[in-house]
Amino acid sequence: MAPGEYGSAVGLDLLALPAGEVYEGQEGDEELVLVLLAGALRWRCGTWDRQGRRRDVWSDPAVAAYIPPQTTFRLEAEEPCELALCRAPARNGAAPAWIAAEPAAEQWRGRDLFRRRVVDLCTRPGSAERLIVGETFNPAGHWSSYPPHKHDTSGPEETALQEVYFYLLRPAHGFALQALYT
């Protein structure tokens, strides 16, 4: 697949469900990774039926689901919950999958003030057609995505891809800075 063949279509939506609410979806021509940020949820897709619970992103390991294109799914909030819906156009996708973060998926990257903990959720070949999804946890005062880099061409030093960042801060009055360049 040539870089840019799908255009600029990678996206992230946020979904908040009150307790007892049901959300049903059918993803058309997009693949989707649903990441539970907080709450308790029952997930149904194809032949699997799972329950996921997470107090928040800092307290519990990630739980997520991969939904391929043209696939119907159902979410039932067992308590109020928040989800990140990561999406990208895809032709075929991969098989629907339940994703639970494992210790092997966690690693420390960088050094000094750009050392951060990275948890891979959907990164292995065959886990999705186009999406790469993970969570990054930065100690207070540390940088992420450092050193500065870009992803607008393909070559030995760079891979063409689109990135979407969603920041959650603890404490809530903290701040994040993102600088972009061309």
N, C-alpha and C positions, 0 to 999 in steps of 0.2 A: 504494500500500500504506500503510495507516495505521500510525503508530508503535505499536510493541508488538504488532502483529498476530501475530507469531511467538512472543511471549513472550521470556523471558530465556534464549536458547539459544545465543548465540555462545560458542565454546569454543576451547581450545587444548590439545592433547595433545602429549607428547614421545614420540618413538620412537627407541630405540637398537637398531641391528642389528649383530651381529658379522659379520665377513667371511664370505661365502658364504651367509648367511641370506637367505631370500626372504620377502617380506611381500606378500600379495595382499589387496585390499580391493574392496568394492563399496559405494558410499556411500549407498544408500537415498535418503532425502529430504533429504540434506545436500550442499552444495557444499563443496569442500575445496581449500585451497592448502597444498601440501607444500613447506616451505622447508628446504633442506639447510643444516645448521649446520656440519657438519664431516664429512669422509670422502669416499668415492667410491661412486657408485651408478649402476645402470642402471635407467632408468625406461621403462615400457611402458604405453601407454594408447591405445586405438583404433588409429589408423594410425601413430602415432609411437613411436619407439624411440630414446631419447637416453641419453647418459652425462653425468653431472655429477660434478665434483670440487671440493672446497673444503677448504683446510687448516683454516680457522676463519673466524668472521665478521669478524675484523679484518684478515686477510691477503688474502682473495680476494673478488671480487664475488659477490653472491647468485645462486644458481640455484634455481629453484622450478618447480612444475607446478600448473596449475589443473585440478581434476577436477570436472566437473558432477555433479548428482544422477543416480542410476541408472546409474553408469558404473563399469566394472571396470578396475582398474589393478594393476600388478605392479612391485615394487621388488626389485632384487637387489643386495645389498651386495657391492661388489668389494673393499672394505676396511671396517674398522669405521666406522660412521657414525651420526650423530645428526640427527634431523629434528624440525621443529616442524610439527604438523598443525593448521592453522587451519581452523575449521569453522563453518558456519551453516546452518540450515534454508533450503531454497530450493525453489521449484516447478519451474523450468525450467533455471536456470543459464545458462551461456554455453558456447561450444565448448571442448573440452579444449585446453589450451595449455601450451607450454613457455615458461618465463619466465626470461630471463637479464637481470640488471640491466645497463642501459646508462648511459653517462655522462650522457645527457640526463635520466635518471630521478633523478639525484642533485642535491640543492640544499641550500644552507645556509639555515636559518630562524632567526629570532630575532636578538638582539643582546646585547652585553655578556655577562653570566654565564648567559644562557639561549640562547646561540647553539649550534646543533647541526646535524650533517649528517644529512639525511633521504634515504633511498633508497626510492622508490616501486616496489613490485613488482606489485601488483594494485590499481590505483586508477582507471584510465580507464573511462568509461562503456562497458558492453558486455564488459568483461574478467571480470566476475562479476555475479551477480544481487544479492548482498547484501554480500559480503566486500570489505573494503578492507584490504590488507596491505602493510606496509612495515617497514623497519628504521631505527632512529634511533641515531646514534652521538654520545655526549656527551663532550666533552673533560673531563678530570678536574676536579671541582669545579663543573661547570656543571649547570644545571637543565634539565629537559625538561618538555614540556606546560605551559609557563609563558607568559603569566600564567595564574593559576588560571581554569578555565573548567568548564562542565558541558555535558551532552548529553542532558538529560531532557525537553526540549520542542522543538518545531519552530517557527521564526519567523525574522525577518530577522537576528537576532543569534546564533542557535543552531540546530543540527541535532540531532534526536533520533537517537542511535545508542549502541550498546554498545561498550565498549573493553576489550580484554584486553592486559595488558602481561606480557612475559616478559623478565627481566633476565639478562644475562650480564655478568660483571665481569672486568676486567683491570686490575690483578692480582686474582687470585681472592680475596684477603683484603680487597678493597674492600667498599663497602656502597652500598645504594640506599635511598632513602626515598620512600614514596608516601603522600601525604595526600589524603583524600577528604572531600568535604563535600556537604551537600544544600541 
